[in-house]
Amino acid sequence: MKVHVGTNEEISKLIADEFIKQINTKPDSVLGLATGTSPLLVYSNLIKANKEGKVSFKNVTTFNLDEYIGLDGTHEQSYRYFMNVKLFDHIDIDKSKTHVLKGVDDYEDYAKKYDDLILKSGGIDLLILGIGSDGHIGFNEPGTPFDSLTHIADLAQSTIIDNSRLFNNVDEVPKKAATMGLKSIMNAKKIVLIATGKNKANAIKDLFLGEKNEKIPCSILRDHKDCTIYVDDDAYSLVKNK
Ligand code: GLP
């Protein structure tokens, strides 16, 4: 794994540049996308670059990592809604080529088909990840098998509490989610992970220094041949001061 340390502004710009380079090299790239606070500035940079004519998403296909079970795409906390509002509505992407796991209706069947759908599209060229404070990636909580494909997962209580900041109260947070599995994530050709803030410091410490096992889902990334971790000083503090 490579690592870049910088401010959120600096690392978000670097990651956006990676996406722009990827798409300009291969206009029909397949991108893996994440939700959450961490990638927001990356997406703003991409919107700006698109508006300035520096990159076009016309032929790009996207696959999102995860979605809450029980929320449909019009719910403000659904990840489909997030992606539309934070990125897709502002760029020249063909929305029919944007895939987000389903939270309602045939969500189980769709999750089962997801890895095949990714494979048929040619596989993910570049995937952006955030990280949970417990080391989860996507919604793969501690204990998820390293060989897992896309599946329906139970959320850890700590994740429900972390994510409740975006809901009216903790009881509104769904208890389950559809998520790409750890193997689905590892199948991406290139991975970038972004983490900022002190509440990610333990997870980033585990990522670099913890044992590599299923108790630490993100530790699998150490086996990826092209994975770069982008962190700010706070998120990296427990690694740097070791
Ligand atoms: C959620 C998502 C993850 C995300 C994580 C961190 O649980 N399932 O994909 O990486 O939260 O979110 P944030 O970037 O808001 O801290």
Boltz pocket constraint, residues with backbone or C-beta under 6 A from the ligand:
constraints:
  - pocket:
      binder: B
      contacts: [[A, 34], [A, 35], [A, 36], [A, 37], [A, 38], [A, 39], [A, 65], [A, 66], [A, 129], [A, 130], [A, 131], [A, 132], [A, 136], [A, 137], [A, 138], [A, 139], [A, 159], [A, 163], [A, 194]]
      max_distance: 6.0
